[in-house]
Amino acid sequence: MAGARKNAPPREDVLAAAMGMIAERGLEQLTMAALGREVGMSSGHLLYYFHSKDELLLQALEWSEGRLGAERGRLLTRTGVTVRARVDAYVDLYVPEGHRDPHWTLWLEVWNRSQNADDDARDRQAAIEGVWHRDLVALIAEGVSRGEFRAVDPDRFASRLRALLDGFSIHVAIGLRGTDREQVLGHVREFLDEGLLADA
């Protein structure tokens, strides 16, 4: 076992492989045994590192969120563009690409499992949510301070917008008939126009 651990692929490679399997085959095909075959490790070896499938999924989500967070940071700190354009970029990054989007598929599974998660896992999920929320609050506050947006409460508006995004995103991710990404983006743009740009 010690020799196997020495030759194990880096944790990031395992998490990337897990995301790749979700994207290609769906979450139901992501078993410890299948992932082990993908990365050349036994399922027991994977359990040594991750302790449970729940922990593997949460770490994969944290890894995926780290990559999205870096992209979000680049988009939201662009200079020479309006705050509204950066809010639109935030929304574009938030909404799933389509049915069975791997990141959203993973999020939905982690959310589902969180009903029985321990405090540490719930705190880690809340940390992921918190970063998205803080970034959006800061954007809205910037838009208000620059006079691009009307005088809304940034935290309250961000909470409402994220609830709207979550609801629509779930519809897109599960492939609910009659809902697609472009329709969702249109609804959200309308909500932003009415809520941020209309006269008070």
C-alpha positions in Angstrom: 0.0 0.0 0.0 2.9 2.4 0.8 4.3 1.9 -2.7 0.9 2.5 -4.3 0.5 5.8 -2.3 4.0 6.9 -3.5 3.0 6.3 -7.1 -0.5 7.9 -6.8 -1.4 10.6 -9.3 -1.7 14.1 -7.8 -5.0 14.9 -6.1 -5.8 17.5 -8.7 -5.5 14.9 -11.5 -7.9 12.7 -9.6 -10.4 15.6 -9.2 -10.0 16.6 -12.9 -10.7 13.0 -13.9 -13.8 12.9 -11.7 -15.1 16.1 -13.4 -14.2 14.6 -16.8 -16.2 11.5 -16.1 -19.2 13.5 -14.9 -19.1 15.5 -18.1 -18.7 12.5 -20.4 -20.8 9.8 -18.7 -22.9 11.5 -16.0 -22.7 11.4 -12.2 -24.4 8.0 -11.9 -21.3 6.5 -13.7 -18.9 8.1 -11.2 -18.2 5.2 -8.8 -15.0 4.8 -6.8 -14.2 1.7 -8.8 -14.7 3.4 -12.2 -12.7 6.5 -11.1 -10.0 4.2 -9.8 -9.7 2.5 -13.2 -9.6 6.0 -14.9 -6.6 7.2 -12.8 -4.9 3.8 -12.2 -5.8 3.4 -8.5 -7.9 0.9 -6.6 -11.2 2.0 -5.1 -9.6 1.3 -1.7 -6.7 3.6 -2.5 -9.1 6.3 -3.4 -11.0 5.8 -0.1 -7.7 6.2 1.7 -7.4 9.7 0.3 -11.0 10.8 0.3 -12.6 8.6 3.0 -16.0 8.6 1.3 -17.7 9.4 -2.0 -19.3 12.4 -0.4 -15.9 13.9 0.4 -14.6 13.1 -3.1 -17.6 15.0 -4.6 -17.2 17.9 -2.3 -13.5 18.2 -3.0 -14.2 17.9 -6.8 -16.7 20.8 -6.4 -14.2 22.9 -4.4 -11.6 22.2 -7.2 -14.1 23.1 -9.9 -15.1 26.2 -8.0 -11.5 27.3 -7.6 -11.1 27.2 -11.4 -14.4 29.1 -11.9 -13.4 31.6 -9.2 -10.2 32.4 -11.0 -12.2 33.0 -14.2 -14.8 35.0 -12.3 -12.0 37.2 -10.8 -10.7 38.0 -14.3 -14.1 38.9 -15.6 -15.1 41.0 -12.7 -11.9 43.1 -12.5 -11.8 44.0 -16.1 -11.2 47.7 -16.7 -12.8 49.9 -19.3 -16.2 48.1 -19.2 -19.4 49.1 -17.4 -20.4 47.5 -14.1 -23.5 46.2 -15.9 -21.3 44.4 -18.5 -19.5 42.8 -15.6 -22.8 41.8 -13.9 -23.8 40.2 -17.3 -20.4 38.3 -17.3 -21.1 37.1 -13.8 -24.6 35.8 -14.9 -23.1 34.2 -18.0 -20.6 32.3 -15.8 -23.3 31.3 -13.3 -25.9 29.8 -15.6 -25.2 26.2 -16.7 -24.1 25.7 -20.3 -27.0 23.3 -20.8 -28.5 20.0 -19.7 -26.2 17.9 -17.5 -23.6 20.7 -17.2 -20.9 18.8 -15.2 -20.3 21.6 -12.7 -24.0 22.1 -12.0 -24.6 18.3 -11.9 -22.0 18.1 -9.2 -23.5 21.0 -7.3 -26.9 19.5 -7.3 -25.6 16.2 -6.0 -23.6 17.9 -3.2 -26.7 20.0 -2.3 -28.8 16.8 -2.2 -26.2 15.1 0.1 -25.9 18.1 2.3 -29.0 17.2 4.2 -27.0 14.6 6.1 -23.6 16.3 5.9 -21.5 17.1 8.9 -20.8 20.7 10.1 -17.5 20.8 8.3 -18.9 19.9 4.9 -21.8 22.4 5.4 -19.3 25.1 6.3 -17.3 24.4 3.1 -20.4 24.5 1.0 -21.4 27.8 2.6 -17.9 29.2 1.9 -18.4 28.4 -1.8 -21.8 30.1 -1.8 -20.4 33.0 0.2 -17.7 33.9 -2.4 -20.3 34.1 -5.2 -22.5 36.3 -3.0 -19.8 38.7 -1.9 -18.6 39.2 -5.5 -22.1 40.0 -6.6 -22.8 42.4 -3.7 -19.5 44.2 -4.4 -20.4 44.6 -8.1 -23.9 46.0 -7.3 -22.5 48.3 -4.7 -20.0 49.6 -7.3 -22.7 50.2 -9.8 -24.8 52.1 -7.3 -21.8 54.2 -6.2 -21.0 55.1 -9.8 -24.6 56.0 -10.6 -25.0 53.2 -13.1 -27.6 51.5 -11.0 -30.4 53.0 -9.0 -30.1 53.1 -5.2 -30.8 49.5 -4.2 -29.6 47.6 -1.2 -26.7 45.5 -2.7 -27.0 42.6 -0.3 -30.8 42.3 -0.7 -30.7 42.6 -4.5 -27.9 40.1 -4.7 -29.8 37.6 -2.6 -32.9 37.9 -4.9 -30.8 37.7 -8.0 -29.0 34.6 -6.9 -32.2 32.9 -5.9 -33.5 33.6 -9.4 -30.3 32.3 -10.9 -30.4 29.2 -8.8 -34.0 28.4 -9.7 -33.5 28.9 -13.5 -30.1 27.2 -13.4 -31.6 24.0 -11.9 -34.2 24.0 -14.7 -31.4 24.2 -17.3 -29.1 21.7 -15.6 -31.9 19.0 -15.3 -33.1 19.7 -18.9 -36.6 20.9 -17.9 -38.6 21.1 -21.1 -39.4 24.6 -22.2 -36.4 26.1 -20.5 -33.0 26.7 -22.1 -30.0 28.8 -21.4 -30.9 31.6 -23.8 -34.4 32.0 -22.4 -32.9 32.1 -18.9 -30.4 34.8 -19.8 -33.2 36.8 -21.4 -35.3 36.6 -18.2 -32.3 37.6 -16.1 -31.5 40.6 -18.3 -35.1 41.7 -18.0 -34.9 41.4 -14.2 -31.7 43.4 -14.1 -33.1 46.1 -16.4 -36.2 46.5 -14.3 -34.4 46.2 -10.9 -31.2 48.2 -11.5 -31.7 50.5 -14.4 -35.3 51.7 -14.0 -36.0 55.0 -12.3 -36.8 54.7 -8.6 
